Amino acid sequence: MINVVSTAGIKMLPTMGVYAATKNAVRTVTEILRQEAGPHLRVTEVSPGMTATNFVDSITDPTTKTKIEGQVGAITIPPDAIARGILYAIEQPPEVDVGSIVIRPTAQG
């Protein structure tokens, strides 16, 4: 099982508290599932950083939206970078459980 979370739950910013909290809820559920799943289910959480998507369109706070729009064009990574990270976790042998992967642009603070 792969759950896609976000680096917003790792580096929290003002005005994004609820979003960060929901990401950390998924992170917690993923870790508990990993512990309870037994030896035949591998569970991984992937936290993407700034990725070239339409995420900014959903931001309603004008100040936050403007700030993130400026960053998005400058430092985003393509979605296939996240896909390669997920593939890495999946391709591991059955006895290897990759618990957590953080994938972000090298320029992301």
C-alpha positions as CSV (number, residue, x, y, z in Angstrom):
1,M,0.0,0.0,0.0
2,I,1.3,3.4,-0.9
3,N,-0.1,6.6,0.6
4,V,0.8,9.9,-0.9
5,V,1.1,12.6,1.8
6,S,3.0,15.9,1.4
7,T,6.1,17.7,2.7
8,A,3.5,20.3,4.0
9,G,3.2,18.0,7.0
10,I,7.0,18.1,7.6
11,K,7.7,21.8,7.1
12,M,4.6,23.6,8.2
13,L,3.8,27.2,7.2
14,P,1.4,29.8,8.5
15,T,-2.1,29.6,7.0
16,M,-1.6,26.0,6.1
17,G,-2.2,24.4,9.5
18,V,-5.3,22.5,8.6
19,Y,-3.7,21.1,5.4
20,A,-0.6,20.1,7.4
21,A,-2.7,18.4,10.0
22,T,-4.6,16.3,7.5
23,K,-1.3,15.2,5.9
24,N,0.0,14.2,9.3
25,A,-3.2,12.3,10.0
26,V,-2.5,10.2,6.8
27,R,1.1,9.8,7.9
28,T,0.0,8.5,11.3
29,V,-2.6,6.1,9.9
30,T,0.0,4.8,7.4
31,E,2.5,4.0,10.2
32,I,-0.2,2.3,12.3
33,L,-1.3,0.2,9.3
34,R,2.3,-0.7,8.7
35,Q,2.7,-1.9,12.3
36,E,-0.6,-3.8,12.3
37,A,-0.5,-5.2,8.8
38,G,1.6,-8.3,9.5
39,P,4.4,-9.7,7.4
40,H,2.6,-9.9,4.1
41,L,1.6,-6.3,3.5
42,R,4.2,-3.5,2.8
43,V,3.1,0.0,3.6
44,T,4.8,3.1,2.4
45,E,4.1,6.8,2.7
46,V,5.5,9.2,0.1
47,S,5.8,12.9,0.8
48,P,6.2,14.9,-2.4
49,G,7.5,18.4,-2.3
50,M,6.7,21.2,-4.8
51,T,5.5,19.2,-7.9
52,A,4.2,20.6,-11.2
53,T,0.5,20.1,-10.7
54,N,-2.6,22.3,-10.6
55,F,-2.5,22.3,-6.7
56,V,-2.2,26.1,-6.5
57,D,-5.6,26.5,-8.1
58,S,-7.2,25.2,-4.9
59,I,-5.6,27.7,-2.6
60,T,-8.1,30.4,-1.5
61,D,-5.9,32.6,0.7
62,P,-4.7,35.3,-1.7
63,T,-1.4,36.0,0.1
64,T,-0.5,32.3,0.3
65,K,-1.6,31.7,-3.3
66,T,0.6,34.5,-4.6
67,K,3.6,33.3,-2.6
68,I,3.3,29.7,-3.7
69,E,2.6,30.7,-7.3
70,G,6.0,32.5,-7.3
71,Q,7.8,29.4,-6.0
72,V,6.0,26.9,-8.2
73,G,7.3,28.1,-11.5
74,A,10.9,28.4,-10.2
75,I,11.5,25.1,-8.4
76,T,8.9,22.4,-9.1
77,I,9.8,18.9,-10.1
78,P,7.9,16.9,-12.7
79,P,5.2,14.4,-11.5
80,D,7.3,11.5,-12.9
81,A,9.9,12.2,-10.2
82,I,7.3,11.2,-7.6
83,A,6.3,8.2,-9.7
84,R,9.9,7.0,-9.8
85,G,10.0,7.1,-6.0
86,I,6.9,5.1,-5.7
87,L,8.2,2.6,-8.2
88,Y,11.4,2.3,-6.1
89,A,9.3,1.3,-3.0
90,I,7.2,-1.2,-5.1
91,E,10.2,-2.8,-6.7
92,Q,11.9,-3.8,-3.4
93,P,11.9,-7.5,-2.6
94,P,9.0,-8.8,-0.5
95,E,11.0,-8.8,2.8
96,V,11.9,-5.0,2.3
97,D,9.4,-2.5,3.5
98,V,10.2,1.1,2.6
99,G,8.4,3.0,5.3
100,S,8.8,6.6,4.2
101,I,10.1,8.5,1.2
102,V,10.5,12.3,0.9
103,I,10.9,13.6,-2.6
104,R,11.3,17.3,-3.1
105,P,13.2,19.7,-5.4
106,T,16.8,20.4,-4.3
107,A,15.9,24.1,-4.3
108,Q,12.9,23.7,-1.9
109,G,13.7,25.0,1.5
